[in-house]
Amino acid sequence: MEKSESVQGKDIINQLAVVLRTGHFHTPDNVAVLSAIKRFLELINPVILQDGMLRIDLIGEFFYINENRVRYPLEFLLNFDYLIREFKRRELGSLTFVSQVRQEDMREFLRIFINAAFSTTPFEAMEAALEEIDSIRVERLKHIKEERDVDKRRLVKKTYFNAVSFTRGIMQKLRAGEKVSIKKAKRVIESMVDTLLSEESLLIGMTAIKDYDEYTYHHSVNVSILSIAIGQKIGLHRRALTELGLVALFHDLGKMEIPVEVLNKPTAFTEDEWKLIRRHPYWGARAILKLKGLDKTSILSAIVAFEHHVHYDYTGYPKVRRPLPLDFYSKIVAIADQYDAMTSSRVYSRVPLPPDRALSVMMERAGTQIDPILFKFFVNMVGVYPVGSLVLLDTRELGLVYECNPLFADRPRVMIIVDASGKRLEKGNVVDLTEKDSSGRYLRSIVKTLDPNKYKISLAEYLL
Amino acid sequence: MVLTDEIKDFIQALIKAKKNLHLYPENNPVYIKTLDDIYSRLTSVLQETDSITLRFKQYDILYDTDVVYHNEEKDESFALFFFKDGVRELTFKKGIPKEEFEEFMQVISSDFERDLVDDDIVTLMWEKDFQFISYVVDDTILVEDENYEDEATEQAKSGAAEDDEVMKAYEEAFGIEKSEGINIVPLTNEDLKSIVEEIENDQPEKSGKLISILFEMLYLADGKAEYEEISEFLKQTVRYAVQNGNLEAVIYCIRRINDAFDKESFSQDLRIYLRGIKYYINSIGFVKKLGEVLDEGVEFTQDIISEFASLLDKSSIPHFISILGDLKNISARKTVISILSELGKKDIQLLARGLNDRRWYVVRNIIYILRQIGDRSAVEFLLRAVRHSDKRVKKEAIRALGEMGDVTAVQTLKDCLDDEDEGVRMATVRAIGYLQTPVSRKILLEQINNKQFKEKSFTEKKEFFEAISRYRDTEVINTLFKILKKRAFFKRAKNEEMKAAAAYALGLMKEKSAVDLLEKLKSSKNRLLRENVQIALKRIRDGKE
């Protein structure tokens, strides 16, 4: 249904959300519900006629209709988000209309769908009740990471390291006073956006490893990735994501002016060194404006470079005499930057915080230093236990969070490094904390978190 | 391969279409026809196959294994055009809508040679997110250092402590307190709504914000070199802002400079650079740039224009006069006139120098602006403008003199009543009417009572009577009654015209005492008289103008 998808995909998803929302407030016989159903059937039945069926899949944070990803339009953001939540609540992964759907079928489906939310096993309740309706089939939400192949991880690594190597090249060229290619920079960011759209948690996972010598370049790329991921969560379109990724990549350009021995010194900064550090937003904006003629990207990059430490409540630096509202992108980059800096020993603090602790600190800063709503999106994205968190499970296993789960923020995939009997494993199995036993209880849950740095645990050793 | 020839033809047509679409705007018939033709060629080939995949080599395009295009000319080669940006395969799928194909054609017809273009063909195609066109790109052109991944991975792993304390962590884990972690706070509809609003309200043009940051940077700058650099950025930004139709940003910049002088203490060096920015905004270069933008059809609200003009320096007056004569677009000229109407108040004499411009329409516009400003110090310049060789200028000057109501203009205006051009004479009558002085009244009555007066056209006569109707005194009313009562044996038609004009004037005056007299004339056989009498009666009775 390629053609139909391009024309109607977003409308179908939106209308399904309208049907369900209306159904929550009214009985299935209500005029508003019937009219919403009628409109929905007008959209889907022609597609079913043409393609033989219509299948809606929820994969990650995206809907697919007959295997084509539905674009995430801003005007339908609320309804898309609502539908994702309602699917997840019922562990519903796919909804297939196998033949022409009648109004009474849809009314019955609506009733079953709403009632399932009150069941302890919502998917099973829905599946059983739907046996009476021939035209509609459901499938359980797949935990899509189960059979991830090595190639995907390799591809993500390649994208990540290409971006870092490119960033290093740019910085070196700028230091040498050479011209840099913005065209190429855009291409690198586009490749990151593509990777993020298909392999979000893997790419975000790459940002957890901090053990590199040339961390400044990794930090720029990490901030770019995390910013794009927030942008994707809030529904920015591809072009805006590239723009955001690009300005985030250049946010710390001003650090070129800081001597490397200061940046990389292993001990805490002196007051004079802090003075230098606090000047980097000013130098960054200058460097960007000198880089090329003014255009939308250079203006935005200069703004973000200047503002990324100003703070939501203007208590950061540089101090501004006449504050104007912070740019939207500055607020996003500030969150990504703080998180990556706090979890690394190479940016400002010499003592890195474990990821979950960094999130707790940031939670305290939400509403003062950082935008509280954007921070909510961020937590939903990286999960309560971000990649790299050292966790003790209720099974007495010790593990490292290996991959976050976009559907269940507190149930990531964990690499076991000490098993239940207390035996050390080099690179143990990766377990999924959403797995349940036959009675519907989770097999494993996180009970405690520890600081991997305290125990000199190298994430690179396990995650690369 | 069966389709090889068709594909060859399609590629040649594609090259031709690329050129045409680059040359012509979207609404041009050539553009439309070219697009229709090339789309119909594509769909016709796609009737034979589900998709067409073209593979690119440096100078060749291949379909399956057949070379369907070859050109080694670097500037011309259609194969190299794709190859150099890394495109290795391009596929068109069956069912492609015309809109998507048009977007593709627009991408390949873009002007990639322009200096400020930061997008290559892959970026442009990527941004379109095509559904029926796919491509394979070789990203090795982006790789700076092929070995970086291996080196960085090895280095990161080698940095790991040999004696990590995993087992210690395991032992201690059971002793520590249960971690609370952070609570997932679900996103509410309000959160989503506020984000959507923020995205929607985010203005794409951010020069105003950049200006604000550049001012903050000026406060942080250290020494002359940095002041100079940042003030140059400010000049570039105001120029960029005006190019993008953001006059508010320019206003903001001037206000910040003014505030800096009025309220803040700065070093002498910085003051010099701030003055330099203001000087730039008032320079001919900047004003010309604004003119270009206006001529392209960009419009601003009257409030913005007035505020901008009020902040400009009088030194920019000659520059605006200069561009006034060069602008092609009427709306652009109106905007510049609005600017000068505000700005000119700062120096009437400087503005009046525009009266010496060699272009008559500029002179007329300057007179119009002087009239809008209404400053009586302009009268001496207008009196000279009355002698301009172009009657359109003359008329504008006469009107201005009348509206500005200066008695010193009476003699000059009286002279103009003898002008050979009826339009100039009528404008003069109107102007004298506006003056409302005893002298002007006397001039009008003398003219009306002159024996030669009845020889004027009815339109000109009517202008006089309309002017005299502004003086509602007994002498004027008696004169009009006398005209209405006058009988003539010769040149009766001219006499009836006089009566008609007098009746018209009494109507304008709503003179009730004229009703009886007018009643007698309302059935006159002379149509002109009859109609004007009826209009007058209606006005008097209805009390309407």
Interface residues (C-beta under 8 A of the other chain):
Chain A: E2 K3 E5 S6 N68 R71 L74 L77 L78 D81 Y82 K157 K158 F161 N162 V164 S165 F166 R168 G169 I182 K183 K184 K186 R187 V188 E190 S191 I209 D211 Y212 D213 E214 I234 G235 L236 R238 R239 T242 R279 Y282 A285 R286 L289 K290 K292 G293 L294 D295 K296 T297 I299 L300 A302 I303 F306 E307 P318 V320 R321 R322 L324 D327 F328 D356 L359 S360 M363 I373 L374 K376 F377 V379 N380 V384 Y385 L390 L392 R396 L398 A409 D410 I417 V418 G422 R424 I446 V447 K448 T449 L450 P452 K454 Y455 K456 I457 S458 A460 E461 L464
Chain B: G86 K93 G95 P97 E100 D115 L116 D118 D119 D120 V122 T123 W126 E127 D129 Q131 F132 D139 I141 L142 V143 E144 D145 Y148 E149 A152 T153 Q155 A156 K157 G159 A160 A161 D163 D164 E165 V166 M167 K168 A169 Y170 E172 A173 F174 I176 E177 K178 S179 G181 I182 N183 I184 V185 L187 N189 D191 L192 K193 S194 I195 V196 E198 I199 E200 D202 P204 K206 S207 K209 L210 S212 I213 F215 E216 M217 Y219 L220 E229 I230 F233 Q236 T237 Y240
